[in-house]
Amino acid sequence: MDAINTLFIMLCSLLVLLMTPSLAMFYSGLVQAKNALNTIMNCFIVFGLVSFTWIFVGFSLAYEGDYLGIIGDLSAAFLNGVNGVNANGVPQLLNVIFQMMFALIASAVITGSLVGRVKLSVLAIFLIFWSILVYAILAHMIWDEQGFLLTRGGLDFAGGGVVHISAGTAGLIGVLMVGARKEIAHISEQAHSIPYAFLGGILLFIGWLGFNSGSAGKVDEIAVNAFIVTIISASSGYIAWICMEILNKQKPSILGSLSGLVAGLVGITPGCGYVGIAASIIIGASTAIVCFWGLIVIKYKLKLDDSLDAFSLHGFGGIWGALCVGLFATKEINPSIEFEGLFVSFNPHLLLEQIMGVVVCFGVSAIISFVIFKVISYFTPLRVDSEHESLGLDASLHGESAYKR
């Protein structure tokens, strides 16, 4: 066992674990007070559910065995035979837990699309099957050494496709299947606590540093680069969103700036181990601009009630970030890559592979998410009844109130 690398992955696991309750805080601050606790429950219930699905079958399907480069097998179900250390001297069981944290945050992102009207039982069942049938499959295709997207040369350093495109797409399908809320307000009007959302957003940012740098698997120059460019891209996205708000409505907002921060983080995630500082500035700013206009299209052009902008930020941001890898990836940062980005080598091969990866991530998540929701709908309505929705889900589903009057 390598003590330094092991300690590093332990620390990064803690940081990624922090992301799920931080996202719960972030989401909760953005909703009406009557749904604040339900939003936290929806987001953090993945800690209980997805942890077990990952240990029971998810890890094995993602990283053990191989069928056509698409999915693994059940040889390591219940972590059977998972022992020893990996090539970086990190215990295999610790690597299981680190990877589990990614499955948790991916599942939690989905809940932001459906706040205020989805049944907790429906969401719980959906997340269990989604984490097995979508997340584990994509993790195998993109991160396992036998995965067909990886063997073709596609790159996703820390989860732009596996986490963000897949989760954002699942949220979008959920919006189409569950329907819109009865009472739709602008996010700044429905947010019951902007300071609360700000705290959650900043803690999410801090956790994200473990998310990206820990994906190097060990302490080296690539991990350090991922740490640095993540901060720079987040800063670039933050400023770019504020500028877009000033240009469009003359009033920069705290909630908007947080969206820019998240957009910058999402955009750099697939490429943080492959691009340098200059590219990270461009990626952060351009992702914020893409997400800003994506939000306008989703909410105001298509009139879709993606409550907390899961697809607008994670879907659009993940797609653009994946394409940016095909533009800016360089062997100067990561000598192990086979092909460099179009703007570096003037070779379109990597960009074409990234486009394929985007299509696969979107398609797999969209199709399987639709099937899961459809099957559930045959047994129970997907949403709460109108009376409970009007009253608020905190009182009607949980018998609790976030604030005593």
Backbone hydrogen bonds, N-H to C=O, Kabsch-Sander energy under -0.5 kcal/mol:
donor,donor_aa,acceptor,acceptor_aa,energy
2,D,89,G,-2.5
3,A,1,M,-0.8
6,T,2,D,-2.4
7,L,3,A,-2.5
8,F,4,I,-2.3
9,I,5,N,-2.3
10,M,6,T,-2.2
11,L,7,L,-2.4
12,C,8,F,-2.5
13,S,9,I,-2.3
14,L,10,M,-1.9
15,L,11,L,-2.1
16,V,12,C,-2.6
17,L,13,S,-2.3
18,L,14,L,-1.9
19,M,15,L,-0.7
19,M,16,V,-0.7
20,T,16,V,-0.6
20,T,17,L,-0.9
22,S,18,L,-1.9
23,L,19,M,-2.7
24,A,20,T,-1.9
25,M,21,P,-2.2
26,F,22,S,-2.7
27,Y,23,L,-3.1
28,S,24,A,-2.5
29,G,25,M,-2.3
30,L,26,F,-0.7
30,L,27,Y,-1.0
31,V,28,S,-1.3
35,N,32,Q,-2.1
36,A,33,A,-1.2
39,T,35,N,-2.0
40,I,36,A,-1.5
41,M,37,L,-2.7
42,N,38,N,-3.0
43,C,39,T,-1.8
44,F,40,I,-2.9
45,I,41,M,-1.9
46,V,43,C,-0.7
47,F,44,F,-1.7
48,G,44,F,-0.5
48,G,45,I,-0.7
49,L,45,I,-2.3
50,V,46,V,-1.7
51,S,46,V,-0.9
52,F,48,G,-0.9
53,T,49,L,-1.9
54,W,50,V,-2.4
55,I,51,S,-2.0
56,F,52,F,-3.0
57,V,53,T,-2.3
58,G,53,T,-3.3
59,F,54,W,-2.8
61,L,57,V,-2.5
62,A,58,G,-1.8
63,Y,59,F,-2.7
64,E,60,S,-2.2
67,Y,71,I,-2.3
70,I,67,Y,-2.2
71,I,67,Y,-1.1
72,G,61,L,-2.9
73,D,60,S,-0.7
73,D,64,E,-3.2
77,A,74,L,-1.7
78,F,55,I,-0.7
78,F,56,F,-2.0
79,L,55,I,-0.6
79,L,76,A,-1.8
80,N,77,A,-1.5
82,V,79,L,-1.7
83,N,81,G,-1.0
86,N,90,V,-2.5
89,G,86,N,-2.1
92,Q,84,G,-2.6
95,N,91,P,-1.8
96,V,92,Q,-2.0
97,I,93,L,-1.7
98,F,94,L,-2.5
99,Q,95,N,-2.5
100,M,96,V,-1.8
101,M,97,I,-1.6
102,F,98,F,-0.8
102,F,99,Q,-0.6
103,A,99,Q,-1.4
104,L,100,M,-2.0
105,I,101,M,-2.1
106,A,102,F,-2.2
107,S,103,A,-1.9
108,A,104,L,-2.2
109,V,105,I,-1.9
110,I,106,A,-0.9
111,T,107,S,-0.7
111,T,108,A,-0.7
112,G,108,A,-0.5
112,G,109,V,-1.4
113,S,110,I,-1.8
114,L,111,T,-1.3
117,R,114,L,-1.2
118,V,114,L,-1.2
119,K,382,L,-2.0
123,L,119,K,-2.4
124,A,120,L,-2.7
125,I,121,S,-2.3
126,F,122,V,-2.6
127,L,123,L,-2.6
128,I,124,A,-1.9
129,F,125,I,-2.0
130,W,126,F,-2.9
131,S,127,L,-2.3
132,I,128,I,-1.0
133,L,129,F,-3.2
134,V,130,W,-2.3
135,Y,130,W,-2.0
136,A,131,S,-1.2
138,L,134,V,-2.6
139,A,135,Y,-2.7
140,H,136,A,-1.8
141,M,137,I,-2.4
142,I,138,L,-2.1
143,W,139,A,-2.5
144,D,139,A,-1.0
144,D,140,H,-0.8
147,G,144,D,-2.1
148,F,69,G,-2.3
149,L,141,M,-0.9
150,L,141,M,-1.7
151,T,147,G,-2.5
152,R,148,F,-1.1
153,G,149,L,-0.5
153,G,150,L,-1.2
154,G,149,L,-2.4
157,F,270,P,-2.5
158,A,269,T,-0.8
163,V,159,G,-1.5
164,H,159,G,-1.9
165,I,160,G,-2.2
166,S,161,G,-1.7
167,A,163,V,-2.2
168,G,164,H,-2.6
169,T,165,I,-2.4
170,A,166,S,-2.1
171,G,167,A,-2.3
172,L,168,G,-2.0
173,I,169,T,-2.4
174,G,170,A,-2.2
175,V,171,G,-2.1
176,L,172,L,-1.9
177,M,173,I,-2.1
178,V,174,G,-3.2
179,G,175,V,-1.9
184,I,182,K,-0.6
185,A,183,E,-0.6
189,E,186,H,-1.7
190,Q,186,H,-2.0
191,A,187,I,-1.6
192,H,31,V,-1.8
193,S,29,G,-2.0
197,A,193,S,-2.0
198,F,194,I,-2.5
199,L,195,P,-2.3
200,G,196,Y,-2.1
201,G,197,A,-2.6
202,I,198,F,-2.4
203,L,199,L,-2.3
204,L,200,G,-2.1
205,F,201,G,-2.0
206,I,202,I,-2.2
207,G,203,L,-2.4
208,W,204,L,-2.0
209,L,205,F,-0.9
209,L,206,I,-0.9
210,G,206,I,-0.6
210,G,207,G,-1.0
211,F,207,G,-1.6
212,N,208,W,-2.5
213,S,209,L,-2.1
214,G,210,G,-1.6
215,S,212,N,-0.7
216,A,213,S,-1.6
217,G,214,G,-1.8
220,D,218,K,-0.9
224,V,220,D,-2.0
225,N,221,E,-2.6
226,A,222,I,-2.5
227,F,223,A,-2.1
228,I,224,V,-2.3
229,V,225,N,-2.9
230,T,226,A,-1.6
231,I,227,F,-1.4
232,I,228,I,-2.2
233,S,229,V,-2.7
234,A,230,T,-2.1
235,S,231,I,-2.1
236,S,232,I,-2.5
237,G,233,S,-2.8
238,Y,234,A,-2.3
239,I,235,S,-2.2
240,A,236,S,-2.4
241,W,237,G,-2.2
242,I,238,Y,-1.7
243,C,239,I,-2.4
244,M,240,A,-2.2
245,E,241,W,-2.4
246,I,242,I,-2.3
247,L,243,C,-2.3
248,N,244,M,-1.7
249,K,245,E,-3.3
250,Q,245,E,-0.8
250,Q,246,I,-1.0
251,K,245,E,-0.7
257,S,253,S,-2.3
258,L,254,I,-2.1
259,S,255,L,-1.9
260,G,256,G,-2.1
261,L,257,S,-2.1
262,V,258,L,-2.5
263,A,259,S,-2.6
264,G,260,G,-2.4
265,L,261,L,-1.8
266,V,262,V,-2.9
267,G,263,A,-2.7
268,I,264,G,-1.5
269,T,265,L,-1.2
271,G,268,I,-0.8
272,C,268,I,-1.2
272,C,269,T,-0.6
274,Y,271,G,-2.4
275,V,271,G,-1.6
280,S,276,G,-2.0
281,I,277,I,-1.7
282,I,278,A,-1.6
283,I,279,A,-3.0
284,G,280,S,-2.5
285,A,281,I,-2.1
286,S,282,I,-2.7
287,T,283,I,-2.4
288,A,284,G,-1.8
289,I,285,A,-1.9
290,V,286,S,-2.6
291,C,287,T,-2.8
292,F,288,A,-2.3
293,W,289,I,-2.1
294,G,290,V,-2.2
295,L,291,C,-2.6
296,I,292,F,-1.4
297,V,293,W,-2.1
298,I,294,G,-2.7
299,K,295,L,-2.8
300,Y,296,I,-2.0
301,K,296,I,-1.3
301,K,297,V,-0.7
302,L,297,V,-3.1
304,L,298,I,-2.7
306,D,304,L,-1.7
307,S,113,S,-1.3
307,S,305,D,-1.7
308,L,112,G,-1.7
309,D,306,D,-2.1
313,L,309,D,-2.1
314,H,310,A,-2.1
315,G,310,A,-1.0
316,F,311,F,-2.5
317,G,313,L,-1.0
318,G,314,H,-1.8
319,I,315,G,-2.3
320,W,316,F,-2.6
321,G,317,G,-2.6
322,A,318,G,-2.2
323,L,319,I,-1.9
324,C,320,W,-2.2
325,V,321,G,-1.3
326,G,322,A,-1.0
327,L,324,C,-0.9
328,F,324,C,-2.8
329,A,325,V,-2.0
330,T,274,Y,-2.4
333,I,330,T,-1.0
334,N,330,T,-1.9
337,I,334,N,-1.5
341,G,329,A,-3.1
342,L,326,G,-3.0
343,F,327,L,-1.7
344,V,341,G,-1.1
345,S,341,G,-3.0
346,F,341,G,-0.6
346,F,342,L,-1.8
350,L,340,E,-0.5
352,L,348,P,-2.4
353,E,349,H,-2.1
354,Q,350,L,-2.4
355,I,351,L,-2.2
356,M,352,L,-2.0
357,G,353,E,-2.3
358,V,354,Q,-2.3
359,V,355,I,-2.3
360,V,356,M,-2.6
361,C,357,G,-2.7
362,F,358,V,-2.6
363,G,359,V,-2.8
364,V,360,V,-3.0
365,S,361,C,-1.9
366,A,362,F,-2.6
367,I,363,G,-2.5
368,I,364,V,-2.2
369,S,365,S,-2.2
370,F,366,A,-2.1
371,V,367,I,-2.1
372,I,368,I,-2.5
373,F,369,S,-2.6
374,K,370,F,-2.6
375,V,371,V,-2.6
376,I,372,I,-2.3
377,S,373,F,-2.2
378,Y,374,K,-0.8
378,Y,375,V,-1.0
379,F,376,I,-1.8
380,T,376,I,-1.8
384,V,117,R,-2.2
389,E,385,D,-2.1
390,S,386,S,-2.3
391,L,387,E,-2.3
392,G,388,H,-2.2
394,D,34,K,-2.2
396,S,392,G,-2.0
397,L,393,L,-1.9
398,H,393,L,-0.9
398,H,394,D,-1.0
399,G,394,D,-0.7
399,G,395,A,-0.6
400,E,394,D,-1.8
